[in-house]
Amino acid sequence: MSREKDLFDDSTMSFGEHLEELRKRLILALLGLTVGVIISLFFSDRVMKTMEIPVKNALARYYKILNGEEDPGVEFLNNLNPWKKPKGEKAKPKVVPEDTKEAVIKTIDVQIDGRELLNALHEIEPSIPKAPPNAKPFSLTLTIAEKALSQIIPLPPTALSLVALTAEEAFMVYLKVALVAGLMLSSPWVFYQMWLFVAAGLYPHERKYVYIYLPMSLFLFFGGAIFCFFAVIPFVLNFLFDFNIWLDITIQPRLTEYVSFVVILPVMFGISFQLPLVMLFLERINVFNVKVFREKRRLAILAIAFLSMILTPSDPVSMMLMMIPLCLLYELGIMLCTWQPQSKENPFDDGKTTLITKGK
């Protein structure tokens, strides 16, 4: 009677040792996270102001669209909406005076003292005579373009700011931002502990990859978060704000919802950008090979689409902005595996006998 030798008898720890190693790494990672959160508590206000930049820019553009200074990006939806105009009825052209340059006109009745008006005109143009002393006030109707009116009457200071509905909301959001900032600050240490736990269960010739993948992992994580904050979030906010304008809905962003959106989305992008690194790691330890990655490309794209739908908000724009880079990163993972292919030798083959005969 014989049995096959356990491949992990000589090179790996027992189950209890794995649990002990996991407990040790979790404690060290949590200690590093705690230090990072304590440090970030002193500058979370600056982090919050930085996080508010995309929404303030989007709100400024939102009010420009309302004032007719800029066209919305979803104007094409008017042509797709069958309820915008009855069938067979042509849309009436919008009659706008030439001197207003397509601005919306508003009429305002203003009571002006004729003497002051004539005296002011005389200062501008001396050929205009001054008002006689017995001039009476008269009613003057001014036609002011909405664009000019928006320049005369500025927006209130709170128009471009987030809204808190409860007294403790700002404090709780501050703590949440400190937690996320602490996680980003301590992420090199946390990632290092994670990779050390993985390395504890690997063979000696496989552990060298841990020290190669750690810098790459940090680069991909921060690269995904930065790409999301500077490219994805502004685009998504502008699209959503334009859609609200198309539906004639007033926007008043709330602090809690916006911070949750701008915090969670970059973290999800940072984690998902680890895809080529995971693919390379699995190929190096002979779990998959390049041929499998290529043959399962369609299935991988389907999985990426489902993952993007789960990790991003409900709008299709953010889903596509995550799905497209992940598909490119999947191809990058295949290129990395092809660039330096793994040896065909079996890493588990130690040259020893694999069959043991048990005596009677």
C-alpha positions in Angstrom: 0.0 0.0 0.0 1.4 3.4 -0.9 0.4 7.0 -0.7 1.5 10.1 -2.5 3.8 12.4 -0.5 2.3 15.7 0.5 4.1 18.4 -1.5 4.0 20.8 1.4 5.5 18.5 4.0 9.0 19.8 3.7 8.4 23.5 2.7 5.3 24.9 4.4 3.9 25.5 7.9 1.2 23.6 9.6 -2.4 24.9 9.8 -1.8 26.2 13.3 1.4 27.9 12.3 -0.5 29.6 9.5 -3.1 30.9 11.9 -0.4 32.2 14.2 1.4 33.9 11.3 -1.9 35.5 10.2 -2.6 36.8 13.7 0.9 38.3 13.9 0.6 40.1 10.6 -2.9 41.4 11.3 -1.7 42.9 14.7 1.3 44.5 13.0 -0.9 45.9 10.2 -3.5 47.3 12.6 -0.7 48.9 14.6 0.6 50.6 11.5 -2.9 51.7 10.5 -3.5 53.2 14.0 -0.3 55.2 13.7 -1.3 56.4 10.3 -4.8 57.4 11.4 -3.4 59.4 14.4 -1.0 61.2 12.1 -3.8 62.0 9.6 -6.1 63.5 12.2 -3.8 66.5 12.2 -4.2 67.3 8.5 -7.6 65.7 7.5 -9.0 69.2 7.0 -6.5 69.7 4.1 -7.5 66.3 2.7 -11.2 67.3 2.9 -10.5 70.6 1.0 -8.6 68.7 -1.6 -11.4 66.2 -2.0 -13.9 69.0 -2.5 -12.1 70.4 -5.5 -13.9 68.1 -8.1 -17.4 68.8 -6.8 -16.7 72.5 -6.6 -15.5 72.6 -10.2 -18.6 70.5 -11.2 -20.9 72.9 -9.3 -19.3 75.9 -11.0 -19.8 74.3 -14.4 -23.4 73.4 -13.3 -24.3 77.1 -12.6 -22.6 78.2 -15.8 -24.9 75.9 -17.7 -27.9 77.2 -15.9 -26.9 80.8 -16.8 -26.4 79.9 -20.4 -22.7 80.3 -20.4 -21.9 76.7 -21.3 -23.8 73.8 -23.0 -24.5 70.6 -21.1 -22.8 67.4 -22.2 -26.0 65.4 -22.4 -27.9 67.7 -24.8 -28.0 64.9 -27.3 -30.5 63.2 -25.0 -33.1 65.7 -26.1 -33.1 64.1 -29.5 -33.6 60.6 -28.0 -36.6 61.5 -25.8 -39.9 60.9 -27.6 -41.8 62.9 -25.0 -40.0 66.1 -25.7 -42.3 67.0 -28.6 -45.4 65.4 -30.2 -44.9 63.2 -33.2 -45.2 65.1 -36.5 -44.7 68.5 -34.9 -41.6 70.3 -35.7 -39.8 72.1 -33.0 -40.2 75.9 -33.2 -37.0 77.8 -33.6 -35.9 79.8 -30.7 -36.2 83.5 -31.6 -33.3 85.4 -29.9 -32.2 89.0 -30.6 -28.9 89.3 -32.4 -27.3 91.5 -29.8 -27.9 89.0 -27.0 -25.8 86.3 -28.7 -28.2 83.4 -27.8 -28.5 84.5 -24.1 -31.9 84.3 -22.4 -33.6 87.7 -22.1 -35.2 89.0 -18.9 -37.0 92.4 -18.6 -36.7 94.4 -15.4 -38.6 97.7 -14.6 -36.4 100.1 -12.8 -37.4 103.6 -11.4 -34.5 106.0 -12.1 -34.1 109.7 -11.3 -33.8 111.3 -14.7 -31.4 114.0 -13.4 -28.9 111.5 -12.1 -29.1 109.5 -15.3 -28.5 112.5 -17.5 -25.7 113.7 -15.3 -24.0 110.3 -15.4 -24.3 110.2 -19.2 -22.9 113.8 -19.4 -19.8 112.6 -17.5 -19.3 109.8 -20.0 -20.1 111.9 -23.1 -19.8 115.7 -22.6 -21.9 116.4 -25.7 -25.0 115.2 -23.8 -26.4 118.1 -21.8 -26.9 118.0 -18.1 -30.4 117.4 -16.7 -32.4 120.6 -15.9 -33.0 121.2 -12.2 -36.8 120.6 -12.6 -36.4 117.2 -14.3 -38.8 114.6 -12.8 -38.2 110.9 -12.2 -39.5 108.6 -15.0 -39.9 104.9 -15.4 -37.2 103.2 -17.5 -37.5 99.6 -18.8 -34.1 97.8 -19.0 -33.5 94.6 -21.0 -30.7 92.7 -19.4 -29.3 89.4 -20.7 -29.3 86.6 -18.1 -25.5 86.2 -18.7 -24.9 89.8 -17.8 -27.3 89.5 -14.8 -25.4 86.5 -13.4 -22.2 88.7 -13.6 -23.9 91.5 -11.7 -25.5 89.3 -9.0 -22.8 86.8 -7.9 -23.6 83.4 -6.5 -24.0 83.1 -2.7 -20.9 81.8 -0.9 -22.8 78.5 -0.1 -23.6 77.7 -3.7 -20.3 75.9 -4.3 -20.1 74.1 -1.0 -21.4 70.8 0.4 -24.4 70.7 2.8 -24.5 69.0 6.2 -28.0 68.2 7.5 -27.0 67.4 11.1 -24.7 68.9 13.6 -22.5 65.8 14.0 -22.3 65.0 10.3 -19.2 67.1 9.6 -17.4 65.5 12.6 -18.2 62.0 11.6 -17.1 62.7 8.0 -13.8 64.2 9.4 -13.2 60.9 11.2 -13.9 58.9 8.1 -11.5 60.9 6.1 -8.9 60.5 8.8 -9.4 56.8 8.7 -9.0 56.6 4.9 -6.1 59.0 4.9 -4.4 56.9 7.6 -5.0 53.8 5.4 -3.4 55.4 2.4 -0.5 56.7 4.6 0.2 53.3 6.2 -0.6 51.3 3.0 3.1 50.5 2.3 3.4 48.9 5.8 0.0 47.1 5.4 0.9 45.7 2.0 4.2 44.6 3.4 2.6 42.6 6.1 0.2 41.0 3.6 3.0 39.9 1.4 5.0 38.6 4.3 2.0 36.4 5.2 1.8 35.1 1.6 5.6 34.5 1.6 5.3 32.3 4.7 3.4 29.7 2.8 5.6 29.7 -0.3 8.7 27.8 -1.2 12.1 29.5 -0.8 12.5 30.0 -4.6 9.1 31.6 -4.7 9.6 34.1 -1.9 11.8 36.3 -4.0 8.8 37.4 -6.0 7.3 39.0 -2.9 10.1 41.6 -2.7 9.6 42.2 -6.5 5.9 42.5 -6.4 5.6 44.8 -3.3 6.8 48.0 -5.0 4.7 47.1 -8.1 1.7 46.6 -5.9 2.1 50.0 -4.3 2.6 51.6 -7.7 -0.5 50.1 -9.1 -2.6 50.9 -6.0 -1.7 54.6 -5.9 -1.8 54.8 -9.7 -5.4 53.5 -9.7 -6.4 55.9 -6.9 -4.8 58.9 -8.6 -6.4 58.0 -12.0 -9.8 57.7 -10.4 -9.5 61.0 -8.5 -8.2 63.2 -11.3 -9.8 61.5 -14.4 -12.9 59.4 -13.3 -14.5 61.5 -10.6 -14.6 64.8 -12.5 -16.0 63.1 -15.6 -18.6 61.2 -13.6 -19.7 64.3 -11.6 -20.1 66.4 -14.8 -22.1 63.7 -16.4 -24.4 63.3 -13.4 -24.8 67.0 -13.0 -25.7 67.4 -16.7 -28.2 64.6 -16.4 -29.9 66.4 -13.5 -30.0 69.6 -15.6 -31.6 67.6 -18.4 -34.3 66.4 -16.0 -34.7 69.9 -14.5 -33.7 68.7 -11.0 -31.8 71.1 -8.6 -28.6 69.7 -7.2 -27.5 70.3 -3.6 -24.7 67.8 -2.8 -24.6 66.4 0.8 -21.4 66.1 2.6 -21.8 62.4 3.7 -22.8 61.0 0.3 -20.1 62.9 -1.6 -17.3 62.0 0.8 -18.4 58.3 0.7 -18.4 58.4 -3.1 -15.0 60.2 -3.4 -13.4 57.9 -0.8 -14.6 54.5 -1.7 -14.3 54.8 -5.5 -10.5 55.5 -5.6 -9.9 52.7 -3.1 -11.8 50.3 -5.4 -9.8 51.5 -8.4 -6.6 51.0 -6.5 -7.5 47.4 -5.5 -8.7 46.5 -8.9 -5.6 47.8 -10.6 -3.7 44.9 -8.9 -5.0 42.7 -11.7 -1.8 42.3 -13.8 0.3 41.7 -10.6 -2.1 39.0 -9.5 -2.0 37.4 -12.9 1.8 37.4 -13.0 2.0 36.0 -9.4 -0.3 33.1 -10.3 1.7 32.4 -13.4 5.0 32.3 -11.5 3.7 29.8 -9.0 2.3 27.6 -11.8 -1.4 28.0 -10.9 -2.2 29.4 -14.4 -0.1 29.9 -17.6 -0.2 32.4 -20.5 -2.2 29.9 -22.6 -5.0 29.8 -20.1 -5.1 33.6 -19.8 -5.5 33.9 -23.5 -8.1 31.2 -23.9 -10.2 32.6 -21.1 -10.0 36.2 -22.3 -13.8 36.4 -23.0 -14.7 35.0 -19.6 -12.2 37.4 -18.0 -13.9 40.4 -19.7 -17.3 39.2 -18.5 -15.9 38.9 -15.0 -14.3 42.4 -15.2 -17.7 43.9 -16.4 -19.5 42.3 -13.4 -16.8 43.4 -11.0 -16.9 47.0 -12.4 -20.7 47.0 -12.0 -20.4 45.9 -8.3 -17.5 48.2 -7.3 -18.7 51.4 -8.9 -21.8 53.5 -8.5 -25.0 52.8 -10.4 -24.2 55.0 -13.3 -22.8 53.4 -16.5 -20.1 56.0 -17.0 -18.1 55.0 -13.9 -18.5 51.4 -14.7 -17.0 51.8 -18.2 -14.2 54.0 -16.8 -13.2 51.1 -14.6 -13.9 48.3 -17.1 -11.9 49.7 -19.9 -8.6 50.2 -17.9 -9.1 46.7 -16.3 -9.4 45.1 -19.8 -6.1 46.9 -20.8 -4.5 45.8 -17.5 -5.5 42.2 -18.3 -3.7 42.4 -21.6 -0.7 44.0 -19.7 -0.7 41.0 -17.3 -0.5 38.6 -20.3 2.4 40.7 -21.7 4.2 40.5 -18.4 3.8 36.7 -18.3 5.0 36.4 -21.9 7.9 38.8 -21.4 9.7 36.5 -19.0 8.0 33.1 -19.1 8.2 30.7 -16.2 10.4 27.8 -16.3 8.8 24.5 -17.4 10.4 22.6 -14.6 8.1 21.6 -11.8 8.9 23.7 -8.8 7.5 21.0 -6.5 9.7 18.3 -7.8 12.6 18.1 -5.3 14.1 15.0 -6.9 13.1 12.7 -4.0 11.0 9.7 -4.0 7.3 10.5 -4.1 6.0 7.0 -3.3 6.3 5.4 0.1 5.7 1.8 0.5 4.1 0.8 3.8 5.1 -2.5 5.2 2.8 -5.1 6.5 
